[in-house]
């Protein structure tokens, strides 16, 4: 047990006084309790050591050290330097043991006990290996049980705590009542006749009393419930010998040590058995919860009435509320850990500054010593001169000053060693806290993902109920309608006021796209919100496993150079913070910007109105209506988009402007931000990536690509193509816009930008890959539909229901291989010839028809 008398500095206004206090370490809570005397039952206060740091300053005097907590600095003084260092080392060890045995997550007893033992051994090894301050021998006369018998340096009246009068009264009454009870029962406070019924057990009782006298400081509640006889023994023995158990401690033998070790092992094994039982109980509870979930799902499937199903839905809502409350708790715990981490970082910085100051002082004093030594050497070299100039008294004073300086050097060296050990241990504790914080963040992400899944299932159930509304009673139908409206509402202002977003899905993503588009049809809104929740859940689940390694690989890339590794990384998706840089690099590789060219085009557009100016103005309000940067005519990016399109119309008069270019330029503006960079990106797409005549008046190359795509669809997905032919579905009605604008307004923003990453690097082949992958992704759902109208309705919005971007990417670049570019060029050439021949034939028929009508006359 770590206990003993220390002087505590009390500050009452301008008055500072030292008061003697009995200090005792509480192992369970890592606190240092302090009492007026060793015999008191209630502590005057406590010091929390779990987040405290220790410091000793030689300027404060011998034996003085400080314990710094987040709320207060405690100044204590030991009777000697050795006692001070012993207290500091022991407090360090106790803090290390407590911080390493306190786990944030449930674990079994075996791991906890073994980890506590390993942590103590590890601390000792760290001290040895790092060559810090060696372990100080225990000063038994100043620390421990025997120190309670030491005479106090101050009087009892001086030690009385005026700050805690009620505690002082309780301790005094307790001691008086205990003494009177002994006198009343025995006539003498030193009489032990009452306890001699079993003389053979006297030693065991006395040993138990020794431990009780010290362990009583661990918890006052247990002491108050102790048998009165044990308290009387303690009082009588304190009056006789000054402190209980002094004689027993002197008679302790090796056999007693062995018995103590065996008893400790028994206690450890007992705790392990208890922890294993607790683990079994937890597993039983988890099994019962899983069985209950299974029964609820079965009840829902077998429920005959909608009323029962509604009750099950309410049960799921309560589960969601419970998960939300748990998430709040974890977020609060995370904030507390961050605060503790910040406090420890600031304290480490203070310690480093203090160590630097001490090193500078030490260096200065060493220089003084060297100068004095050289001076003495010079003076001693000439005895005659010494006898004439320096008296014996002066020499004695100098020698005495040198001795003092040597003592100061030793003290500062010791202080420096202790501070190094303190910095080392605090750094390790900070590392442990950082690891706990990381684990909490991972657990929080898992809970958020689970919460998204639960909410998605809840919305799916509401949608199923919505479809069954005509068959429900009016009250139930109204309830379903209210639940759907509540689920579709975004209360962003309330979330902002609370400062904590319980809903893990935000209204807009980082590029300004709405996560849940504002569709006019309520069923579409519900589907969009379900999709947003599923996307968020997938992101959270893959954040540590997939996204973090990719981010690390991107962070390690310096200068960009074409390579197979870079191609693989771009296909996996470019992180948002690197996307702008990589896009600029891809554009500049094939399309070198001409300095001043963009500004000249803007001047030309201001001086002369382009024929396409009117069409551009009509298309501006219809550009990316689900993005907050373009949804309003007053949005900041609308004027930039207008200037980019006008500049391109003057830059490429053959095309001028074509519907669809506004969407391409808008996406470039969102990522690149600078309008000139967006202009050159548009030039790169139209003139380098896309084939010639893709955006011409006839759109002939766009039509060729549709025929090529149908060929690939027949080869890669023959069952799906046969299904389309059976119900006379023309997929070009759906896919034509995909190719023209590279999936803008068709895919959700996260997947869309990944497609654009690969598209800007590899070209139009990526569009074919992803178009085939989209049909492959939804092939089973399409094959289930056996009605032409329903198939067209499904194809209108089925791209917005893709939630797993990783799965779509794997289909596009792995499942559809091989996909050679040479084959694509050959197919384009073949179908272009066929299409040009058909167009020529149509022109001939048209000319013949016009000639015939002209010959017939009016």
C-alpha positions, 0 to 999 in steps of 0.5 A, a space after each residue: 500500500 502506498 501511504 504516508 505523511 506529506 505536507 500540503 501547501 494550502 492557499 487562503 488568499 495571500 496566506 500560504 501555509 504547509 499542513 501535514 496530511 496523511 495520503 493514501 493511494 486508492 487503486 480502484 479509482 487511481 486517486 490520492 486521498 488525503 486525511 488529517 491523520 492516519 486514524 481518520 475515516 473520511 478523507 478531506 479531499 482527493 487528487 485524480 491521478 488518471 489524467 494528472 502529470 507530475 513535476 519537481 522544481 529544485 527552486 521550490 526547495 528540497 522535497 517539494 513536488 507538484 501534481 497537476 490536474 486539469 482543474 488544479 495544481 497540488 503542491 506537496 512536500 516530503 521529508 527528504 529528497 529520497 522520499 520525494 523521488 519515491 513518491 513520484 516514481 510510485 505515482 507514475 507506476 500506479 498511473 501507468 498501471 491504471 491507464 493500461 488496465 482500463 479498457 474502453 471496450 468489454 473484455 474477459 477477465 483473463 485478458 484484463 488480469 494478465 494485461 495488468 501484470 504485463 503493464 507493470 513489468 513493461 513499465 519497469 522494463 521501460 525505465 531500465 531500457 530508456 536509462 531514466 532515473 533508477 528506481 529509488 529504494 523504499 524509505 520505510 521511515 517516511 512511507 508506508 505503514 510505519 510512517 503513521 507513528 512518526 511525530 507530526 511537525 505541526 500541532 493538531 490545531 494547525 492541521 485542522 482543515 477550515 475548508 472541510 469543517 463537517 468532515 473534521 467533525 465526523 472524524 472527531 466524533 467517530 474517534 471519540 465514539 469508538 474510544 468511549 465504546 471500548 471504555 464502556 465495554 471493558 473499562 480500559 481502552 487497552 483491554 483485549 479480553 473480549 477478543 480472547 475467545 479464540 487465542 489461536 486466531 489472534 495473529 490472524 485477526 491482528 493481521 487482518 486489522 493491519 490491512 483494514 487500517 490501511 485499506 480503509 482509506 480505499 473506500 469509506 463506505 465499506 469502513 462504516 459497515 465494518 464490525 465495531 470490534 475491529 475498529 476498537 482494536 485499531 484504536 487501542 493498538 494506535 494508542 499503544 504503538 502509534 500505528 496498527 500492525 508495526 510488530 506484525 510487519 517486523 515478524 513477517 517471514 518468507 512463508 507469509 510471503 508465499 501464502 500471500 502470493 498464493 492468496 493473490 493467485 486464488 483471487 486472480 483466478 476467482 476474478 477470471 472465473 467471474 469474468 468468464 461467467 459474465 462473458 457467458 451471460 453476455 453471449 446468452 443475451 446476444 443469442 436471445 436478442 438474435 432469436 427475438 429478432 428472428 421471431 419478430 421478422 417471422 411475425 412480420 412475414 406471417 402477420 395477417 392484418 396490417 395492424 400487426 405489421 404497423 405494431 412491428 414497424 413501431 418496434 423497429 422505430 424504437 430500436 432506431 431511437 435506441 441506436 441513436 441514443 447510443 450513438 450520442 453517447 459515443 460521440 460525447 465520449 469521443 469529445 471528452 477524449 479529444 479534450 483530454 488529449 488536448 490537455 495532455 498535449 499542452 502539458 507535454 509542451 509545457 514540460 518540454 519548455 521547462 526541460 529546455 529552460 533547465 538545460 540552459 540553466 545547467 549549461 550556464 552554471 557549468 560554465 560558471 564552475 569551469 571559470 571558477 575552477 580555472 581561476 582557482 587553478 591559476 591562483 594555486 599555481 603561485 603560492 606566494 601570490 596566493 598568500 599575498 592576495 587571497 585570505 583563508 576566509 575567501 578561499 573557504 567561501 569559494 570552496 563552499 560555493 563550489 560545493 553548493 554549485 555541485 549540489 545544485 548540479 546533482 539536483 538538476 540532473 536528478 530533476 532532468 532525469 525525472 522529467 525525461 521519464 515523465 515526458 516519456 510516460 505521458 507520450 505513451 499515454 497519449 499514444 494509448 489515448 489516440 489508439 482508443 480514439 481511433 477505435 471509438 471512431 471505427 466503432 462510431 462509423 460501424 454504428 452509423 452504418 448500422 443506423 443507416 441500414 436500419 433507417 433504410 429498412 424502415 423506409 422500405 417498409 413504409 414504401 411497401 405499406 404505401 403501396 398497400 394503402 388502398 387496402 388499409 383502414 383510413 386511420 392506418 393509411 393516414 398514419 402511414 402517410 404521416 410517417 412517410 412525410 416525416 421521413 422525407 423532411 430535412 430539418 437542417 436548421 434544427 441540426 445546426 442549432 444542436 451542433 450534432 447531426 444525428 442523421 448521418 445523411 447530409 442534405 448536400 454532398 461536398 460538390 453541392 449535389 443533393 443527396 436526396 433529389 427533390 422529385 415531384 413524385 413522392 414515391 421517387 423521393 422515398 426511393 431516393 432517400 433509401 438510396 442515399 442511406 444505402 450509399 452512406 452505409 456502404 461508405 462507412 463500412 468501406 471507409 477503413 478497409 478500402 478508402 483509407 488504403 487508397 487515400 494513403 496510396 494517393 498521398 504517397 504519389 508525388 509527381 504524376 506520370 502515366 503508369 499501370 499503377 496510376 491507371 488502377 488508382 484512377 479507376 478506383 476513384 480519385 479522392 476529393 482533395 486530389 481530384 482537382 490536381 489530377 484533372 488539371 494534369 490529365 487535361 494539360 497532357 493532351 490539350 496545352 492551354 494557350 495563354 490569353 486565348 480564353 480572355 480574347 474569346 471573352 472579349 469577342 463574346 462581349 463585343 459580338 453576339 453569337 448565334 447560339 447565345 439565345 440557346 445557351 441562355 435557355 439551357 442555363 436554368 436547366 443545368 444540374 438542377 439538383 446542385 445548389 451551385 446551379 439551382 438558382 439563376 443567382 447562383 455564383 457559378 451560373 455567370 461562369 458557366 455562361 462565359 465558358 459556353 460562349 467562349 467555346 462557341 467562338 473557339 469551335 465555330 463548327 460546333 458552336 453550341 450543342 445541348 449537353 455541353 452545358 452539363 459537361 462544362 458544369 461538372 468541370 466547373 464544380 471540380 476545377 473551380 477556375 472557369 478557364 480551366 473548365 473551358 480547357 477541360 471542355 475543349 479536351 473532351 469535345 476535341 480530344 476524347 470524343 470522336 469527330 462530329 459527336 456534337 455536330 448538327 447531325 450527331 452522326 457519330 453519337 448515332 454510330 455509338 448507339 449501334 456499336 453499343 447494341 452490338 456489345 450488349 448482344 455479345 456481353 449480355 445476350 439474355 438481357 438483349 433477347 428480353 429487350 427484343 421480345 418486348 421491342 425495347 429500343 435501349 438507345 432511347 435511354 442510353 443516347 443521353 448517357 453517351 452525349 453527356 457522359 452520364 451527367 444527371 443519370 448517376 449519383 454524384 459519387 459514382 458519376 465523378 468516379 466514372 469521369 476520373 477514368 473517362 478523362 484518363 482513358 477516353 470513350 471506352 470507359 463510357 461503353 464499359 460503364 453503360 454495359 456494367 449498369 445493365 449488368 448490375 440491374 439485369 436480374 431486376 429487368 428480367 423480372 419485368 414482363 411488360 413494355 411500359 413497366 420496362 420503360 418506366 424502370 429504365 427511366 430511373 434505374 441508374 439512380 438506384 445504384 448504391 454500390 460504386 465499388 461493385 459497379 466498378 468491378 463489373 466495368 473493369 473486371 467482369 466485362 473483359 476483354 474489351 479491346 480498343 481496336 474492336 471498338 474502332 472497327 465497329 465504329 468504322 463499320 457502322 459509320 459506313 452503314 449509317 452514311 449509306 442509309 442517310 445518303 439513300 434517305 437524301 435520294 428518296 427525299 430529293 426524288 419526292 421533292 422533284 415529283 411534287 414539283 413536277 405535279 405542280 400545286 
